């Protein structure tokens, strides 16, 4: 081939431009003919006898792809623009869409990135929709009408037969007043405490609303509006639940009210619809309820107190409220703190001068008139309703405030006839035994409490809480704490011995026919044989009610005669923790047990309520099957049932043989020749029970049962000022009151009427059980020790509750120079006072009474399970602790009593 026909060489840099320039260059006689770019793919590396220029093959492949549609090297004419070019590269084609998304003018992931026009337009459209929606909602909602709130719903309570027991709420205690009839001091106090910016805000707190909405969306606790306007609006929707829908409704109403209603009208409406406690709705009713004055006569101090109640009367009303944390003492303390803070707050926001604040603080907390909350709930009705309310709140998440709003239908377990029979029995016995005119110093301030439980179900069928709310007695004595139960605790020690055995029985349960030393003032010993230490390091000796030398007696006889020393020693031998387990399994609340582990614990220093004691003994009657006590069978709200009120399921907590043997022993307490409960024989049917008396007769009990019904009766005296327990020596004209006296009389009279028409049944047979040990413990002399042989009755250490095989170290006895434990009453008393041992205030709340239960058994309403005392506390006094049952033997001891 001639040289002039050879293909000109490609430029070294390759590419389309280079190829174009090469094609245009002349070579030889004529220009090289135009060559289809696709032909390059057919060239071999040796074509024309020359090397392929750099980039030739890759460039040829790309050129072939670019020209595939046109069939020529050069691209034909095409519309200008990057979009068209990208379209041929595989991007989306042009599309005239109203919303260009995904974007047709972008490639790959960039197609899905919205343009600023799209974002801006979307936000603008959403805002326009929101504004339109808000406008519609603003026009749609109505402003509140305080007059409508005067007809809010009530709560209706029913007896177990479906007839009405009581109705609370309904025609509210309310009288609307105009703003000029509300004192300036009240207006200032409320604004300072609730919403300092009230005069200038728009009626809503956006941040508060946002927090509430977020919290509810998460399923958390609902929150109320934080401005006076929002709270006023909330008060108009009392019948509704706090839901997201309600929150948005309140928001729009609040905005409308803030924009269209005068501030004075808003404040007037709020104070006319707010709940202040004592059944008072609105400021006028509250002024009368707490101070007996009209709302325009309130002083600055009184106004600050009423403003404090708006925080929540259940927790700030000094009368006490409902719940674990609402005792009279706790509420009073909170109310005083809030009252003081509001006075300071008024100075801070410029609504009171410092001089005025100091004047009112110096004059002290305002004096309240007697509570009038008993209206319509006289006799036992107030206690029954209170008990049912507590159970409702225990079983559900219904708060005291929500329950107060009304609309509930509550069907209780209370038997009308049995409640009447119990009240009649108490009144009859009171009339026969007590004469406040002849013996004002002895028979005054005596309190009765009683509860009756169905053995087969745990239903509370009757209770006696006191003389009645209409008699200004607001403490429910059936559901109280602070009254030690005395020797009624001994059956738990016996049951623990039959179930767990002692160190002498090798862990095998022992028989109630086993014998223990019943003499007075015997040494109580550890399982190792070492004596429990008393004061000054001397051995501790237990006191009986009398110095009678019983010698070795069976546990059955010791129960019949309520001898202390066998059970004080038995509790140590069994292990006090085992005694606690047995009591707890049968329904005694852990927090009501004396936390001190000492010999007195076995003699009844714990303080469960009458309801819990009746329910616990029902476990023995049911051969070891326990049902939790309950007082409500069904609750309806707006006609729909509320969950959580299925009857408690029975649970086997004790071997039937153990329970039946306890019953056999307790039958002997009533039927035995020297039984402490022989007055109950008048019932005329099989019955079992136990008496209980504490030192100096500060309380007396009888707890007994038949196969159908279990009932507990307690008797005590209280100082109305200090609310401490007083001695009942001389009450009723007798030297000392025992559980076998007045309490047994009440029990017998009630049970006789309550069981009319019910067939008498025998208890299940008690089969022989356990190891009979005729000589448990080393023999000890029977004579009473001489004074020189008797150490102080107040030991200074707590016995070990370790396993029987373990021996406590000598270090358990602290020296005399050590600081007294605040719960160690005996440590601070030289022994000349009520040496009944420390009743460490094991009260019914979960919070221990700081050192005593000598409070008259006052309940603060703080129970939470329908009167089953898991929430009440006493006044926490550390003085005059009620003793251990039947004892004057100091911290470890028992004495004086026995049943």
C-alpha angles and dihedrals in degrees: 000000000000118000095239091063094052115115111259114249118262118244114258096243093058122195134119096290091052092048090050093051092047092051092053095051115099118237122188117322098344142009120278111265118256111265128206108244089225089067089069090072089060096053118103121219088254098051114138088002095279140107122266110254116246113283093014103132097040091044091048090052092051091046091051090053093048093049099041094107097043100040093219137087094247122064116240122238113292136176114278120248139085093252093065092047091050089047090063089048092061102272122133117283123250113281126184097218128162090228109032096209126161083034115246093200094060132073129224119339091353089073088072098050106099119229122243088250091057092046094047093046092050093050092047091050093048091049090050091052091048092050091048091047092048090050091052092047091046091054093042101053122080127223117248123274110208091197092067091060092066088076099053119150124271135217117247122204122199135202118238090266092059097254118129117271100179143332123217126190120011109112094038123218093251140133117180116223133186122249092258088061092057113084119246088235090060093049091049093047094050095046092046093048101038110026119359092182093052095118094056108026126098093242097262137079105214093194092049091050091048092051091049094048094047092047093051091045088057090051093250130138115303119248131209131228115282100213127073089242092054092047090049090052091047090055090062092061099054094137094057132083119242102259136151089260091053092048092054091045090051090048094056093042090050091050091049093046091048091051101041109026126075115247092238090055091050093051091045092051093047095051091046093053102038120107115233102178129252086081090291119142115188133015097277094055091044093051090054094042096053105025108013092236136109119262093252091058097057117128124222090258094049090046092053090053094050090047088054090057090062087072086070125306093214089068101027104041107102089216087075130246143223122288142051094291103040108088121146090251095048093044092048092051092049092047092052093049092048092045091053092046092052092053089052091045092054089057091047094055095041100254096115135028120241089242092057091047092052091048094056094042090052091052089055138221111337118260113246126213120240114287116262096193091119093083109134094357103085127150113013095334094091092055093045093051092046092050092049092048091053092051092049091053092045092054097043142028091254108133125215089251093052092047088052090059090071135216098119128124108204120192111199135197093233116127110217094210094048092048089052091047091052094048090048092050093052094046092047093051092043090054094048098045107028130065112172092182096052095037107023093157094053109027099042122100094018111156130203127200130176143165134186126202132191107245096215098048112017091240114154102232100174143003141177113215102172142292092313143271088266087062090053093253105131100164114102102224092189091061101035135124131210100062112109112224099220120196093355082086094065095084089066090056091050093047090050090052092051091047103038104020125212137268088267093055096051092242093306116128114259130228123249084236091067114115132238132177108269099184122125121260097011120161114261109220139199117241086261090064094250114129121248107255120250129191116314089017094288119138114271118243125198121231124221125201089259136019092241114144104233096166116199111348134176117257087244091058091043089056092047092053094032094234111181106205098066092052094043089056094038092055091055091046094049095041121252091240089062089052089052091051093052092048092047093048090056093053107274109139115242093226092056092060121097104257092211115100103215140118092271090064089075090054098059115274091145121101114215119159127258089253092055094045092051091048093047094051088049085069089064090047090052092053094253101321114126131203122188111242115253136178105189127064101179141003127198127192118190086346094303122113118248116225123241104057105100110133112265114264116241116247129201105236102156137036109261091232091055093049093045092050090051087053091049090053092047091049086060090056087066101032101035120105092241097028116144092221101051092127087073089068086086088074087079097213137079110293139158130200150138134235123219133195130173128211116291086010094274089152137009128194143185120189116180143151149193124208088273108035138032120198135180125197125189132187128192144144127234136194103237092216104042093023090220124144116265128204116264094206105137094015111142090015094287126116094241137001120232132186088251091063125054097359092051090047091054091045093051095047092049097045092049091057096037092054098045109136092014115120114247113242135188122236119250114277114270107230119207111275140184136358116316109221113185096186111034110169130013116299115262131192116268102216115102112252121254118249090260090055095049116088124205113295093228113081118192104219139065117240119244119259094197123125113299092250093061122091118215116234119248089247092078090089110078120211122255091250094062120106113263118250107245088235093050099094092171091055091063094040119071091217100267096103131061097325093188096124132255115308091193093204095261089179131175102262114073087252113089120235100245099247113328150033097209091121104110093263092280117178119209095206087255098127118116111192107066096283099323095126107239094133115034122110134189129227094279094234115166094202130091098007112199108248135248111272117285098350150107093180101116129240094339096026140092128193147131104063128037101179 
